[in-house]
Amino acid sequence: MTDVTWGIASTILAPTRDILQFAAHHLSAGAHRIYIYLDAPNPQAFEHLNANPKIRVITCDDKYWKQRKRDRPAMHQVRQTANATHAYNKRAEVDWLIHMDVDEFLVADRPIAEILAERPADPPATRIRPMEQLSGNASVFKGFIPSGPDRARITADLYPTYGKDVKGGFLSHLAGKVFVRTGLPKIHVRIHNVFQDGKMLDCHDPQDGIDLAHAHAKSWEDWIAAYRYRVTKGSYRPELAPNKPHEKGGLSMHELFTRIESEAGEAGLRAFFDEVCADSPALRKGLAGHGFLREVELDLVSHLSQHFPDYTGV
C-alpha cells in the first residue's frame, strides 16, 4: 500500500453514458479525485457525478466563465488547457494530476499509485504513452511504436498504402498525456505537455507500467460522424504539423484527408479507415509479428454499474 494519490482533470462534451464510463473506469483504477468540467450543461451527468465524493464536477456555463474573469474561449483546446490548469491550481487534493479526454483510459499492470510512488522527485512529471484502439473491438489496441529508424519501416509494413503518411500508424496523437506532481508554482497544463513559468517541464518518458488506451475510432460510423469536426477544428485541423517535413514528402493529417477526399470521396476515406483503423485479421497478425498488438479488457459496463448503480442508460 502507498499513501500516494492521483487524479484526473477533463473537459468533456459527450453523452452521459460516455462521461460516466470514463469516470467509473478511473475510479476502479484507483483515482482519488476526478475533476470533470462539463463543456456544456448536462443535468443528468452532473447529478450522477456530483453524488460521488471522489468527483468534483463543474458546469462550464456563462456564469463559470464570468467567475473566471474571461470570455469563453472559442477553441475547445484552449478551454481544455484553461480548465486543466484551473484544476491544478486549486487546493491540492492529490499528489499527481493528469489531463485526459473522455475517450482515453489509463490501464496498468499494477496499481497506478504504486507506480507513481516509485518516481523520484526529479523530473516532476512522467509521460504516459498511448495505444490506439482497433475499430470494432473495444479490447484490442495497436501499441505505441517508439521513435527511431525502425518506426517508418514497421509502419510501412503494417499499412502498405498509407503507412508512409500516418506517423506511427496512429490517427491521433502519439505524445500521450502527462502526470505532473502537484504543488509546483507557475504551472500551466496543456493538452500534451506541462509548462512552468513559460518553459516546458522536464518529463520522464515513457512511464513503464501505465498505458493510455485511446478509443479514437470505435467504429466506422463513430469515426465518420466525428470526421468533419476533426478535420476543421479538431485533431486533423489544418494548422497541425505534418508527419515529417514537407520537403521530405511529409503530409499533415489534414492534407492527407483532403487529398483522399478530392480523389475518391467518402469511399476513399473508408478504404483508408479499413487499412489503418479496422480490427482485421491481417492487421492483428502484423501487429503481433512486430510485437505491438495489445489486448486489454476495459470492462466499462461493469465499472459503470459498480460506481453509478442508479444510472439506467446501460
QUITAMO-V698513 format. One record per residue. N is the residue number from 1. OMEGA is omega in whole degrees, -180 to 180 (999 if undefined). Layout:
n:omega
N:OMEGA
N:OMEGA
This chain:
n:omega
1:179
2:177
3:-180
4:180
5:180
6:-179
7:-176
8:168
9:-177
10:172
11:-167
12:167
13:-173
14:174
15:-177
16:-179
17:-179
18:180
19:-177
20:177
21:177
22:-180
23:-177
24:179
25:-175
26:169
27:178
28:180
29:175
30:178
31:179
32:176
33:172
34:-180
35:-178
36:177
37:179
38:-174
39:173
40:-179
41:176
42:-174
43:-180
44:179
45:-180
46:-178
47:-179
48:-179
49:-176
50:-179
51:-179
52:-175
53:180
54:-177
55:172
56:-175
57:-180
58:173
59:-175
60:179
61:-178
62:179
63:180
64:-177
65:176
66:177
67:178
68:178
69:177
70:172
71:176
72:180
73:-178
74:-177
75:-178
76:178
77:179
78:176
79:178
80:-177
81:178
82:-178
83:178
84:177
85:176
86:179
87:-180
88:-173
89:172
90:175
91:-172
92:175
93:179
94:178
95:-179
96:179
97:177
98:174
99:-179
100:176
101:-174
102:179
103:178
104:-175
105:176
106:175
107:-176
108:-179
109:174
110:-176
111:-178
112:180
113:179
114:-180
115:-180
116:180
117:-179
118:180
119:174
120:-177
121:-177
122:2
123:-174
124:-180
125:180
126:-173
127:177
128:-177
129:-174
130:160
131:-170
132:-176
133:169
134:-175
135:180
136:179
137:-174
138:-175
139:-178
140:-175
141:168
142:-177
143:178
144:176
145:-178
146:177
147:-178
148:-174
149:-177
150:-174
151:-178
152:-179
153:-179
154:-179
155:179
156:178
157:-179
158:-175
159:-170
160:-179
161:-170
162:-176
163:-179
164:-176
165:-174
166:-173
167:178
168:-179
169:-178
170:173
171:-177
172:-171
173:169
174:-174
175:-177
176:180
177:-169
178:166
179:178
180:176
181:178
182:177
183:179
184:-179
185:171
186:-179
187:172
188:-178
189:175
190:-170
191:-176
192:-179
193:176
194:-179
195:175
196:-179
197:176
198:-178
199:180
200:-177
201:175
202:-171
203:172
204:-174
205:-8
206:175
207:179
208:173
209:178
210:175
211:176
212:-180
213:-172
214:178
215:-174
216:-178
217:-175
218:-179
219:175
220:-178
221:179
222:-176
223:-177
224:177
225:-180
226:-170
227:-174
228:177
229:-177
230:-175
231:178
232:-173
233:-173
234:-170
235:174
236:-174
237:-169
238:-171
239:-179
240:-172
241:175
242:-180
243:172
244:-176
245:180
246:-178
247:176
248:177
249:-177
250:175
251:169
252:177
253:178
254:179
255:179
256:-178
257:176
258:178
259:180
260:-179
261:-178
262:-177
263:-172
264:177
265:-178
266:177
267:177
268:176
269:180
270:178
271:175
272:-178
273:-177
274:179
275:-168
276:-170
277:-167
278:176
279:-179
280:177
281:-179
282:-180
283:176
284:-179
285:179
286:178
287:180
288:-180
289:179
290:179
291:-177
292:173
293:180
294:177
295:-176
296:177
297:-178
298:176
299:-174
300:-178
301:180
302:178
303:179
304:-180
305:-179
306:-171
307:178
308:-174
309:-180
310:179
311:-173
312:-178
313:-178
314:999
